[in-house]
Amino acid sequence: MRKGVGLQITIREYIPADAEKIFALRKDPRLRGMQYAPSILESPESQNALFQSGPDIPRNGWKCSCILVDGNFAGHISQGYSTSCVGDTTVLLGWNIVPELWGRKIMVRALELLISARFESQPRLVFIACCFASNNRCLRVIEKLGFRVDRLTAMERLSHFMMTWGRERVVKHRLDFDLWQNRSTKVAEIG
Ligand SMILES: CC(C)(COP(=O)(O)OP(=O)(O)OC[C@H]1O[C@@H](n2cnc3c(N)ncnc32)[C@H](O)[C@@H]1OP(=O)(O)O)[C@@H](O)C(=O)NCCC(=O)NCCS
């Protein structure tokens, strides 16, 4: 648990009862234009099926963690294999916070809890975060955690192009243990 700006921030493993809340958040119109629009085939049931697998098993899969603020659902973080590195220790991160709580530095704190726990058990992990170049809020989160810009592979470039029909430029960042240890801003210092 982390206390910050008067909020108690915790993360816990996803449970099936979270599916409806995550689905509603992903469908929230206030998120449109900030990330890929959810597929019309997406439903709480399809999400639940997706989150049954995890990044620690050797197949394409996603693992989800829920963010709680003062014990209430506040968002989620997903971890999946990078499409460029299936099968190794590269974890692709995705995240959302409920709009009512944007701007309160919750995501950086939640990610710090998750990333520090994962590096503690697996220091050779590499985290990847991709977002639209226009998503300044998300870029700030990435920057605060010490990520560095990385090159998109040709496959990733193609995949992102097809997901947005070329309307959005996507930027990729990576974080390894050295970058994590040497990041300039530790969360405790974020006001
Ligand atoms: C992106 C997101 C996860 C950031 O989480 P957060 O807890 O709100 O992050 P922060 O409070 O640290 O704010 C990040 C930056 O947003 C900007 N920001 C904050 N409030 C803002 C406001 N009212 N208007 C515009 N920008 C604002 C600031 O630049 C801030 O960085 P700073 O504190 O260093 O100045 C969250 O806003 C979100 O879920 N957005 C919608 C979905 C999304 O973009 N998901 C990620 C897809 S890759």
The ligand as an ORCA input file, in Angstrom:
! r2SCAN-3c Opt
* xyz 0 1
  C      -2.859      8.569    -18.650
  C      -3.312      8.288    -17.228
  C      -3.139      6.825    -16.924
  C      -2.462      9.136    -16.276
  O      -2.740      8.789    -14.942
  P      -2.829      9.906    -13.815
  O      -2.881      9.208    -12.503
  O      -3.940     10.821    -14.163
  O      -1.401     10.623    -14.027
  P      -0.830     11.968    -13.364
  O      -1.756     12.506    -12.303
  O       0.576     11.650    -12.962
  O      -0.821     13.009    -14.554
  C       0.007     12.808    -15.668
  C       0.147     14.127    -16.422
  O      -1.124     14.496    -16.958
  C      -1.151     15.919    -17.075
  N      -2.372     16.424    -16.456
  C      -2.785     16.231    -15.189
  N      -3.979     16.840    -15.027
  C      -4.291     17.416    -16.194
  C      -5.400     18.172    -16.652
  N      -6.422     18.459    -15.853
  N      -5.399     18.557    -17.953
  C      -4.385     18.241    -18.769
  N      -3.302     17.536    -18.396
  C      -3.271     17.131    -17.120
  C       0.056     16.462    -16.375
  O       1.049     16.797    -17.350
  C       0.540     15.307    -15.555
  O       1.930     15.306    -15.388
  P       2.597     16.280    -14.245
  O       1.900     15.942    -12.952
  O       4.018     15.914    -14.215
  O       2.367     17.666    -14.684
  C      -4.803      8.656    -17.012
  O      -4.940     10.029    -17.251
  C      -5.729      7.863    -17.898
  O      -6.161      6.760    -17.541
  N      -6.057      8.430    -19.082
  C      -6.971      7.839    -20.047
  C      -6.544      6.539    -20.647
  C      -5.128      6.507    -21.126
  O      -4.603      7.421    -21.736
  N      -4.496      5.364    -20.853
  C      -3.145      5.097    -21.276
  C      -3.175      4.626    -22.675
  S      -1.555      4.270    -23.234
*
